[in-house]
């Protein structure tokens, strides 16, 4: 063992450094330059030397039993050791400065220099992108970052950082296994190592990937970019790239010629984006991808991100593509928006969640360095707009957009990455805007120096054409013919467009739902069948809902009581809210309709009422979804707890609902109040979806709503906002026809309901699928009614032949003698139960009738007219629990006036106007409730008042 002792004593600190992690190695080089002394593994306080002894003994017995890097290391050191033993060195600390060369052994010099080179290579892999030539304009202040890392060899004097000298440049060094710059060579001179690292990491491509915690993935990226000669294009590939650039740039020129005074948001400055996207699609297609999702984007930047992901997930689901091998998504971002919009993070956050992952997305960032704003200081919140991608270990490939070949290679690798590892990847195209924010803009107002340089900039098409002509890949004549050929295509298409007199909407639909509409894109009928189902189906669903389909599955005792309650209700032929929902979902699954329910805590239900996923109390992570055990050939049911996000998740579910009309897709807010953080999706896609995007969408929003003293954040789903955005005309007296109910639904932009019975909730969910078209459905769902003893429905209200009731009329004593009724109260939702109780307390059942408005929008003019005419001598009152400036009154009032032809007033009863939607003080809540209930049943409250 004397040789082993000699070896470890000879190596001392150097051996310890070899055993330390890479980042610790970097610390050692820094400490020798300027920092304090640092202790390392392998000192007297550590166990590194004993580990090394074990490795050395193993190597002596069999060199192949250790990693090849250790084998190479021990061979070199063994050769040095045979020259004679030097004096041992202390192991306790790293010396503050390195001793003179004459006093060191050749072995220590060899080890330290090799370790220095390994650290140098790693520095370029981590930070080389900081000095990459990414700015097409060459303006340092406009580049991605002005920070130059001290451990990159940007000048000869920086060799001293690694304690290397200019004399070391021509020495040969063993290359570590974590680099591919050598190709087939295992050693290179230091000069060549630096040159190849600069060529890989500091030219027109900048790479960020070393934060990825998977060694195989890091090695894959290194091999793709470091291998010498890897970015070689054939003549045919170069000619194809030139042709695509011609199409991209000449189309911009064509638009500028034909519509010179119109506002456009052109590609000029990033013309290479079209060939880039084509490359991603082509490469993905080669690897088996059959469908790439692109979705129209509103000016609310990045709002479309989760929508694309949701549609992609749905397409994968319907194709049985669980691994994302057939369907993928591409997202195009702006640099400032990518850094500044929170929905980008929300979308990334969904990428690894079960039931939300799309198995990787290619993100293309159009990085014009100034973003949307005219002030570059506002363009991003960090030096690199792509930093958000790090949260999901997505590699980031920056590339100078003025180098088309570099762009195409990067995009090809990005597509290959996504389809190899099923992970996200970001391609950052660093370019500029030749015309400013748009073609009518004057960017010189705020960016004079940048745009002076831009005006001098040779367009990428000319630069690349000149390059190919100079290398005889293409002739000038061939280039000009390619331009003329594409110009003819544009002119001919423009000429044909003048002959078109009719716009066929179906031609603009990217997902026309074949077979659902007629060939002209219209509904096949204007009727809706009844939504009730056979009683035996109700009973079967109730029995499954109250059982555990799996054997040896132990549920919580509290849940056992809930299941027992469901079984008892099924025997009594009645349902509460949760069981009605269960029967709506289950019956649709039986009919082949896929159901997907998503949101925060939806599996259990915010109010612990749903329990669609059972958890084994003795086996960790063992779950059961009874809904998927109803029938052998049923459609699948997906219920999934989302991340704590509204904006991103609602957008995702909206996209999911786009893919097929034969699915009931629901998003439930934890409380209805919380939908306001997803208002952008509601405004840009849901409310305006059909008008703006020529798309039907049947997404359902479940928004818990009700004034119950829970404060301003847990009370109101803001019905007034949804009603204000409804497109039915309050002043137009409708023409009633046989198909009025369905045609009214077809003409509206969305449907808004507030159901007061479990049966009506059941019917409206089923009607959503049975309608011959698709509209968004907004449901204000209850909280206290989930367990209210009166809020139950009989099977008789759900069996075959029954359907959704837009209005539930008074059916008590008052209805039997309508001429005696002095007041007719209209209301919606939970307040009905408060009104019924108060009416009974005041013994006014025969004098006050209460009618429930279940479908608020589109307004049921026909049924409201019938109810008002039934009670000709009654005062008409609208009662709501919301404040007067909120809720429904501002929506229903003008419509009542229209249908009544302004012959009778509709008086308001409810809470006074307020800024906050509800009080958090329980006593104040009860006082205001009593106040408006007293007014509702004070039959003299409106005497002497005029309207």
CORFENTA-V119934 format. One record per residue. RES is the residue in one letter. PHI is phi in degrees with one decimal (none if undefined). OMEGA is omega in whole degrees, -180 to 180 (999 if undefined). Layout:
# CORFENTA-V119934
((RES/PHI/OMEGA) (RES/PHI/OMEGA))
This chain:
# CORFENTA-V119934
((X/none/-177) (X/-61.6/179) (X/-64.8/179) (X/-65.8/179) (X/-62.0/179) (X/-62.2/-178) (X/-63.3/-176) (X/-69.0/179) (X/-70.9/179) (X/-64.7/-175) (X/-77.0/177) (X/49.4/-176) (X/-62.0/-177) (X/-62.1/178) (X/-64.6/180) (X/-62.3/-179) (X/-64.5/179) (X/-63.0/-179) (X/-81.7/-176) (X/-74.0/176) (X/-61.2/-177) (X/-58.3/-179) (X/-64.7/177) (X/-68.2/176) (X/-58.5/180) (X/-59.8/179) (X/-60.6/-178) (X/-66.6/180) (X/-68.2/178) (X/-64.5/-176) (X/-65.7/-180) (X/-72.0/-179) (X/-82.1/-173) (X/-146.6/-171) (X/-91.9/178) (X/-73.8/178) (X/-66.3/-176) (X/-130.2/176) (X/-84.3/-177) (X/-128.5/171) (X/-56.5/-178) (X/100.8/175) (X/-79.1/-179) (X/-63.6/-180) (X/-89.1/-175) (X/-120.6/-177) (X/-116.8/-174) (X/-64.7/-176) (X/-68.2/179) (X/-66.3/177) (X/-63.3/-179) (X/-67.9/177) (X/-60.1/179) (X/-61.7/179) (X/-63.5/-177) (X/-68.5/177) (X/-61.0/179) (X/-62.1/-180) (X/-68.4/179) (X/-63.4/-179) (X/-74.6/-179) (X/-156.9/-178) (X/-58.2/-178) (X/-80.9/-179) (X/-81.4/178) (X/-115.0/180) (X/-61.4/-174) (X/-63.3/178) (X/-68.0/176) (X/-67.4/179) (X/-58.1/180) (X/-62.6/-179) (X/-63.2/-178) (X/-65.4/178) (X/-62.6/-179) (X/-64.6/-178) (X/-66.7/178) (X/-61.4/179) (X/-64.2/179) (X/-66.1/-177) (X/-63.9/-178) (X/-70.1/-180) (X/-79.6/179) (X/126.2/-175) (X/-75.8/173) (X/-85.3/177) (X/-74.0/178) (X/-62.3/177) (X/-114.5/179) (X/-65.3/-177) (X/-104.2/-166) (X/-72.7/-175) (X/-139.1/174) (X/-86.2/180) (X/-61.7/-178) (X/-65.9/177) (X/-136.2/-175) (X/-77.4/179) (X/-63.1/178) (X/-59.9/-175) (X/-59.6/-177) (X/-65.8/-178) (X/-95.8/-179) (X/-101.8/177) (X/-81.7/176) (X/-63.4/-179) (X/-63.8/-179) (X/-63.3/178) (X/-63.4/-180) (X/-61.2/-178) (X/-64.7/-177) (X/-62.6/180) (X/-66.9/178) (X/-66.3/177) (X/-65.0/178) (X/-62.4/180) (X/-66.5/177) (X/-61.8/178) (X/-66.3/178) (X/-63.1/178) (X/-60.5/-180) (X/-64.9/179) (X/-60.8/178) (X/-66.5/179) (X/-65.0/-179) (X/-84.7/-168) (X/-122.0/-179) (X/-59.9/-178) (X/-65.1/180) (X/-65.0/-178) (X/-115.4/178) (X/-66.7/-178) (X/-86.7/-173) (X/-94.7/-176) (X/-83.2/180) (X/-62.2/-178) (X/-86.6/-180) (X/69.4/179) (X/-98.3/-174) (X/-59.5/-177) (X/-65.0/-180) (X/-93.8/-178) (X/-75.4/-176) (X/-62.1/-176) (X/-163.7/178) (X/-97.7/-179) (X/-78.2/177) (X/-111.3/-179) (X/-59.6/-177) (X/-73.3/-177) (X/-98.5/174) (X/-101.0/-174) (X/-83.8/178) (X/-88.6/175) (X/-156.6/-176) (X/-58.8/-176) (X/-64.7/-180) (X/-76.1/174) (X/-59.9/-178) (X/-63.9/177) (X/-57.0/180) (X/-99.4/-178) (X/60.9/175) (X/-107.4/-177) (X/-123.2/177) (X/-57.8/179) (X/-66.0/-179) (X/-81.8/-173) (X/-60.3/-177) (X/-99.1/176) (X/-79.6/179) (X/-86.5/179) (X/-130.3/176) (X/-69.3/180) (X/-85.5/177) (X/-72.8/-180) (X/-75.6/-179) (X/-94.5/175) (X/-144.0/179) (X/-122.1/-177) (X/-66.5/-179) (X/-81.1/-174) (X/64.5/178) (X/-86.6/-179) (X/-88.3/-179) (X/-103.0/176) (X/-132.6/176) (X/-144.9/173) (X/-71.0/179) (X/-59.7/179) (X/-59.3/-179) (X/-70.0/178) (X/-60.3/-180) (X/-63.0/-179) (X/-62.2/-179) (X/-71.3/176) (X/-64.3/178) (X/-64.0/179) (X/-63.8/-179) (X/-79.7/-168) (X/-107.4/-171) (X/-126.5/178) (X/-101.4/-176) (X/-90.2/177) (X/-125.7/175) (X/-121.2/-173) (X/-117.6/171) (X/-124.1/-178) (X/-153.3/-173) (X/-73.2/174) (X/-81.1/-180) (X/-68.2/-174) (X/-94.0/178) (X/-114.9/-175) (X/-61.6/-179) (X/-60.2/-179) (X/-68.3/177) (X/-63.3/179) (X/-62.4/180) (X/-61.3/-180) (X/-67.4/178) (X/-56.5/-178) (X/-63.5/-178) (X/-66.5/-175) (X/-108.5/-175) (X/-88.7/-176) (X/-56.3/-178) (X/-59.2/176) (X/74.6/-174) (X/-71.8/-177) (X/-100.1/179) (X/-107.6/-180) (X/-112.5/175) (X/-75.7/178) (X/-60.4/-180) (X/-64.1/179) (X/-65.9/179) (X/-67.5/179) (X/-66.2/178) (X/-65.0/178) (X/-63.8/179) (X/-62.5/180) (X/-62.5/180) (X/-70.2/175) (X/-65.2/177) (X/-58.9/-179) (X/-62.8/-179) (X/-64.7/-174) (X/-78.9/-179) (X/-69.9/175) (X/-65.7/176) (X/-60.5/179) (X/-63.6/179) (X/-62.7/178) (X/-62.7/-180) (X/-65.3/179) (X/-72.5/-174) (X/-81.2/-177) (X/-130.8/-172) (X/-66.5/-177) (X/-99.2/-179) (X/-88.8/176) (X/-72.5/177) (X/-132.2/174) (X/-121.0/-169) (X/-81.6/-179) (X/-90.8/-171) (X/-58.0/-172) (X/113.1/177) (X/-140.2/-179) (X/-60.1/-177) (X/-71.3/-178) (X/-62.6/-180) (X/-64.7/174) (X/-60.7/180) (X/-64.0/179) (X/-63.3/179) (X/-63.7/179) (X/-65.3/179) (X/-59.7/-179) (X/-67.5/-179) (X/-62.9/-179) (X/-64.9/179) (X/-64.6/178) (X/-63.0/177) (X/-59.7/-176) (X/-93.4/172) (X/108.8/179) (X/-69.1/-179) (X/-108.3/-174) (X/-144.3/177) (X/-114.9/-179) (X/-86.7/162) (X/-132.8/-174) (X/-130.4/-180) (X/-55.7/-173) (X/-114.3/175) (X/-77.6/178) (X/-72.2/172) (X/-76.0/-168) (X/-57.8/178) (X/75.5/179) (X/-61.8/-176) (X/-78.8/-174) (X/-54.4/-179) (X/-68.5/179) (X/-63.9/177) (X/-60.5/-178) (X/-65.0/178) (X/-64.9/179) (X/-65.3/178) (X/-61.4/179) (X/-60.5/-180) (X/-66.0/179) (X/-62.0/177) (X/-63.8/-179) (X/-62.5/-176) (X/-69.9/178) (X/-91.9/-176) (X/68.1/-175) (X/-96.4/-174) (X/-65.4/-177) (X/-99.4/179) (X/69.1/-179) (X/-89.2/-178) (X/-116.6/-177) (X/-127.3/177) (X/-143.1/-180) (X/-121.9/172) (X/-123.6/177) (X/-116.2/178) (X/-106.4/-175) (X/-122.6/164) (X/-93.7/-174) (X/-65.9/-179) (X/-66.1/180) (X/-68.2/-180) (X/-61.6/-179) (X/-83.6/-169) (X/-98.4/-176) (X/-91.1/-176) (X/-64.5/-179) (X/-66.4/176) (X/-63.5/178) (X/-62.9/-180) (X/-59.5/-179) (X/-69.8/176) (X/-58.2/-176) (X/-64.0/-180) (X/-80.2/-166) (X/-64.7/-179) (X/-114.3/-179) (X/-83.0/174) (X/-56.9/-179) (X/72.1/177) (X/-126.1/-176) (X/-64.3/175) (X/-110.8/176) (X/63.0/173) (X/102.1/179) (X/-133.8/171) (X/-93.3/179) (X/-99.2/178) (X/-109.1/-180) (X/-99.6/175) (X/-87.0/-169) (X/-100.1/-179) (X/-88.9/173) (X/73.2/177) (X/-123.0/179) (X/62.5/-178) (X/-72.5/-171) (X/-81.1/175) (X/-93.4/179) (X/-110.1/-177) (X/-61.8/179) (X/-67.6/-179) (X/-97.6/-171) (X/-72.3/-178) (X/-157.5/-178) (X/-99.4/179) (X/-150.0/-179) (X/-55.1/179) (X/-118.5/-176) (X/-68.2/-174) (X/-99.7/-175) (X/-58.7/-178) (X/-59.5/-178) (X/-65.6/-178) (X/-64.3/-176) (X/-64.6/179) (X/-118.0/179) (X/56.6/178) (X/-89.1/177) (X/-65.1/-178) (X/-121.7/-179) (X/-111.0/175) (X/-84.8/179) (X/-151.4/178) (X/-71.7/-174) (X/-70.2/176) (X/-87.0/175) (X/-114.6/-173) (X/-58.0/-178) (X/-67.7/177) (X/-63.6/180) (X/-62.2/-177) (X/-65.0/179) (X/-65.2/-180) (X/-60.4/-179) (X/-66.5/178) (X/-65.4/178) (X/-65.7/180) (X/-61.1/179) (X/-64.2/180) (X/-65.8/177) (X/-58.8/-177) (X/-59.2/-175) (X/-87.1/174) (X/-94.6/-174) (X/-105.5/-177) (X/54.7/-179) (X/-129.1/177) (X/-66.6/175) (X/-150.4/-178) (X/-115.5/172) (X/-109.7/-176) (X/-104.2/180) (X/-84.5/-177) (X/-88.3/-177) (X/-138.6/179) (X/-149.9/176) (X/-102.2/-177) (X/-63.9/-176) (X/-107.6/-176) (X/85.8/-177) (X/-60.0/172) (X/-149.2/-173) (X/-70.8/178) (X/-98.7/-175) (X/-85.9/172) (X/-121.7/-175) (X/-69.9/-179) (X/-66.5/177) (X/-56.7/-171) (X/-119.2/-178) (X/-130.8/-173) (X/-61.9/-176) (X/-69.3/179) (X/-60.5/-175) (X/-80.0/167) (X/-63.9/178) (X/-69.2/-180) (X/-62.4/-180) (X/-64.3/177) (X/-86.1/-171) (X/-69.3/176) (X/-75.5/-180) (X/-57.1/-174) (X/-62.9/179) (X/-63.5/180) (X/-64.9/-179) (X/-62.5/-178) (X/-72.3/177) (X/-62.3/178) (X/-60.3/179) (X/-62.9/-178) (X/-69.5/177) (X/-66.7/-180) (X/-64.1/-180) (X/-96.5/176) (X/61.9/175) (X/-78.2/179) (X/-146.5/178) (X/-96.8/178) (X/-60.8/180) (X/-64.1/179) (X/-63.4/179) (X/-64.9/180) (X/-66.8/177) (X/-66.3/178) (X/-64.3/178) (X/-65.2/-179) (X/-62.8/180) (X/-61.4/-178) (X/-73.4/176) (X/-59.6/178) (X/-64.1/179) (X/-59.4/-179) (X/-66.3/-179) (X/-64.8/179) (X/-65.5/178) (X/-65.5/178) (X/-64.5/178) (X/-63.9/180) (X/-65.9/-177) (X/-64.7/180) (X/-68.9/-180) (X/-85.2/-179) (X/-83.5/-179) (X/-107.7/-176) (X/-122.2/176) (X/-91.9/179) (X/-90.7/-176) (X/-58.5/-176) (X/-61.0/179) (X/-72.1/-179) (X/-99.8/180) (X/-84.0/179) (X/-83.6/178) (X/-142.5/-169) (X/-78.6/178) (X/55.0/-176) (X/-55.5/179) (X/91.7/-178) (X/-81.6/176) (X/-101.3/173) (X/-73.0/-180) (X/-63.1/179) (X/-91.3/178) (X/81.7/-179) (X/-106.1/176) (X/-60.4/-179) (X/-74.4/178) (X/-157.5/174) (X/-119.6/178) (X/-129.6/176) (X/-131.5/180) (X/-66.6/176) (X/-63.5/-171) (X/-105.0/177) (X/-72.4/-178) (X/-133.0/180) (X/-59.3/-177) (X/-64.8/-180) (X/-65.2/176) (X/-70.6/177) (X/-58.2/-179) (X/-64.1/-180) (X/-61.9/180) (X/-63.1/179) (X/-60.5/180) (X/-67.0/178) (X/-68.0/-179) (X/-64.2/-178) (X/-105.2/-178) (X/-132.9/174) (X/-116.1/-173) (X/-66.6/-177) (X/-95.4/177) (X/-80.6/178) (X/53.8/-179) (X/-117.1/-174) (X/-96.9/179) (X/-101.0/180) (X/-65.7/-178) (X/-61.6/177) (X/-65.0/178) (X/-70.8/177) (X/-59.0/179) (X/-65.9/179) (X/-65.6/180) (X/-65.7/177) (X/-63.4/178) (X/-62.7/177) (X/-64.0/179) (X/-62.5/-180) (X/-66.2/178) (X/-63.2/180) (X/-61.3/178) (X/-63.7/-179) (X/-86.1/179) (X/61.0/177) (X/-143.5/-178) (X/-136.6/167) (X/-98.7/-175) (X/-61.9/-176) (X/-64.3/-178) (X/-72.7/176) (X/-63.5/177) (X/-61.8/179) (X/-57.8/-177) (X/-73.2/176) (X/-65.0/179) (X/-62.0/-176) (X/-60.7/-180) (X/-68.5/177) (X/-68.5/177) (X/-60.8/178) (X/-61.9/-178) (X/-88.4/177) (X/87.0/-179) (X/-95.6/176) (X/-68.7/179) (X/-118.6/178) (X/-132.0/178) (X/-117.4/-174) (X/-135.1/177) (X/147.9/-177) (X/-78.1/175) (X/65.3/-178) (X/-76.0/-179) (X/-61.3/176) (X/-88.3/-172) (X/97.5/-180) (X/-51.0/-176) (X/-102.8/175) (X/53.9/-177) (X/-113.6/-169) (X/-92.4/178) (X/53.5/178) (X/-83.3/176) (X/-121.7/179) (X/-95.4/-178) (X/-117.4/177) (X/-66.7/-176) (X/-79.5/-178) (X/-121.1/180) (X/-120.1/-176) (X/-61.9/175) (X/66.8/175) (X/-88.1/-176) (X/-128.6/178) (X/-143.3/176) (X/-113.2/-177) (X/-55.7/-180) (X/-59.5/178) (X/-88.2/179) (X/-123.0/-178) (X/-79.3/-178) (X/-141.1/-178) (X/-62.4/-175) (X/-109.5/-179) (X/-72.9/171) (X/-74.3/-179) (X/-75.9/176) (X/-112.5/178) (X/-117.3/172) (X/-126.8/-171) (X/-144.3/173) (X/-71.8/-177) (X/-90.9/169) (X/-71.1/-177) (X/-79.4/-175) (X/-143.5/173) (X/-105.4/-178) (X/-54.3/-177) (X/-66.8/-175) (X/-72.1/177) (X/-62.9/176) (X/-61.3/179) (X/-60.8/-178) (X/-68.3/175) (X/-60.7/178) (X/-63.0/179) (X/-61.0/-178) (X/-70.6/179) (X/-67.9/-167) (X/-71.4/-175) (X/-150.1/175) (X/-79.5/-175) (X/-97.6/178) (X/-149.6/174) (X/-99.4/-177) (X/-110.2/-176) (X/-124.1/171) (X/-118.4/-180) (X/-111.8/173) (X/-75.8/178) (X/-60.3/165) (X/-133.9/-177) (X/-58.9/180) (X/-57.6/-170) (X/-78.4/179) (X/-68.3/-176) (X/-65.9/176) (X/-77.3/174) (X/-109.9/-175) (X/-59.2/-180) (X/-61.6/178) (X/-65.2/-180) (X/-63.3/-177) (X/-72.2/-172) (X/-82.9/-173) (X/-121.6/-170) (X/-82.0/-180) (X/-63.4/-173) (X/-105.5/-170) (X/-52.4/-176) (X/-73.3/-178) (X/-68.0/-176) (X/-86.5/-169) (X/-107.5/179) (X/54.3/-177) (X/-133.7/169) (X/-83.5/177) (X/-152.0/-175) (X/-104.3/-178) (X/-61.0/179) (X/-115.1/175) (X/-106.0/176) (X/-101.1/-173) (X/-122.2/178) (X/-56.5/-172) (X/-146.1/176) (X/156.8/180) (X/-85.2/-176) (X/-133.9/178) (X/76.6/-177) (X/-95.4/175) (X/94.6/-173) (X/-72.2/-180) (X/-100.6/-175) (X/-135.1/-175) (X/-132.0/-168) (X/-118.5/172) (X/-87.5/177) (X/56.2/-179) (X/-58.2/-178) (X/-60.4/-180) (X/-69.0/179) (X/-65.3/-178) (X/-71.2/178) (X/-64.5/-179) (X/-90.5/176) (X/-74.4/-170) (X/-97.1/179) (X/-75.6/-174) (X/-83.7/-178) (X/-72.8/-174) (X/-102.4/-177) (X/-92.1/177) (X/-73.8/-172) (X/-75.1/172) (X/-93.7/-177) (X/-79.3/180) (X/-140.4/-177) (X/-62.4/-179) (X/-102.6/-176) (X/-55.8/-175) (X/-59.9/-177) (X/-74.3/-180) (X/-65.2/177) (X/-63.2/177) (X/-65.8/-179) (X/-67.1/-177) (X/-80.8/-176) (X/-82.7/177) (X/-88.9/173) (X/-163.4/-177) (X/-114.2/-179) (X/-120.2/-179) (X/-133.1/173) (X/-138.9/-173) (X/-77.7/178) (X/-108.3/179) (X/-131.3/175) (X/-57.5/-179) (X/-62.9/-179) (X/-68.7/174) (X/-61.2/176) (X/-56.5/-176) (X/-69.4/-176) (X/-68.6/176) (X/-67.2/179) (X/-71.0/178) (X/-62.2/-179) (X/-57.2/-180) (X/-92.5/-176) (X/-79.4/175) (X/-64.0/-179) (X/-81.5/178) (X/-151.0/-179) (X/-127.1/176) (X/-134.6/173) (X/-60.8/-179) (X/-120.6/179) (X/-104.4/-179) (X/-117.7/172) (X/-84.7/-174) (X/-94.7/-175) (X/-86.5/173) (X/-119.5/-180) (X/-67.9/-180) (X/-69.0/179) (X/-58.6/-179) (X/-125.6/-180) (X/-69.8/-176) (X/-61.4/-180) (X/-87.1/-176) (X/-88.5/177) (X/-132.4/-179) (X/-127.4/178) (X/-85.2/173) (X/-54.4/-178) (X/-60.5/180) (X/-88.4/-175) (X/-128.6/-175) (X/-76.7/-178) (X/-49.8/180) (X/97.6/178) (X/-91.7/-179) (X/-156.6/-179) (X/-67.2/178) (X/-102.1/179) (X/-64.9/176) (X/-132.9/175) (X/-107.1/-176) (X/-76.6/173) (X/-59.2/180) (X/-126.4/-178) (X/-100.2/-177) (X/-58.2/-177) (X/-59.9/-178) (X/-68.5/-177) (X/-83.8/176) (X/-140.1/-173) (X/-61.9/-179) (X/-68.5/180) (X/-90.9/-176) (X/-74.7/-178) (X/-96.0/-180) (X/-144.9/175) (X/-114.8/-179) (X/-97.5/171) (X/-99.9/180) (X/-152.9/176) (X/-147.6/173) (X/77.7/-170) (X/-62.3/-176) (X/-61.0/177) (X/-54.8/-177) (X/-69.1/175) (X/-66.7/-179) (X/-66.8/-180) (X/-62.1/180) (X/-64.7/-179) (X/-68.6/177) (X/-59.6/179) (X/-65.5/180) (X/-62.0/-178) (X/-96.4/176) (X/55.5/-179) (X/-114.9/-176) (X/-60.9/-177) (X/-90.7/-177) (X/-107.2/-179) (X/-124.8/175) (X/-102.0/-179) (X/-124.0/180) (X/-117.4/-177) (X/-98.6/175) (X/-92.9/-176) (X/-86.7/175) (X/-101.6/-175) (X/-87.2/178) (X/-137.0/-1) (X/-67.4/-172) (X/-66.9/-178) (X/-79.8/-177) (X/-51.9/-174) (X/-63.4/-177) (X/-76.2/177) (X/-65.3/178) (X/-60.4/-180) (X/-62.7/-179) (X/-66.4/-179) (X/-64.6/180) (X/-70.3/180) (X/-68.8/-178) (X/-120.7/-172) (X/-65.2/-177) (X/-98.0/-174) (X/-95.6/168) (X/-67.7/178) (X/-101.6/-178) (X/-129.7/169) (X/-104.3/-180) (X/-117.4/176) (X/-139.4/179) (X/-87.7/178) (X/-76.4/176) (X/-68.0/-172) (X/-61.1/-180) (X/-83.3/179) (X/-128.0/177) (X/67.9/-165) (X/-118.1/-168) (X/-60.3/-179) (X/-63.3/178) (X/-84.4/-174) (X/-78.3/-173) (X/-57.9/-180) (X/-64.2/-180) (X/-74.0/173) (X/-61.7/-179) (X/-61.9/180) (X/-67.3/-175) (X/-71.6/178) (X/-91.8/-179) (X/54.5/176) (X/58.4/178) (X/-89.4/-179) (X/-138.2/177) (X/-80.4/170) (X/-118.8/-174) (X/-77.3/179) (X/-95.3/170) (X/-131.7/-179) (X/168.1/-180) (X/-76.9/180) (X/-68.3/177) (X/-57.6/-179) (X/-156.2/177) (X/-82.5/179) (X/-90.2/-177) (X/-71.3/-178) (X/-162.3/176) (X/-92.8/175) (X/-96.5/180) (X/-92.9/-175) (X/-60.4/-178) (X/-66.5/178) (X/-61.7/178) (X/-61.9/-178) (X/-68.8/179) (X/-64.1/-179) (X/-68.5/176) (X/-63.7/-180) (X/-62.1/-178) (X/-61.9/-177) (X/-78.5/174) (X/-68.7/176) (X/-61.4/179) (X/-65.9/-178) (X/-59.6/-176) (X/-111.4/171) (X/-87.0/-172) (X/-70.6/176) (X/-109.2/-173) (X/-60.8/-174) (X/-113.3/178) (X/-63.4/178) (X/82.7/-180) (X/-93.0/177) (X/-117.8/179) (X/-122.6/999))
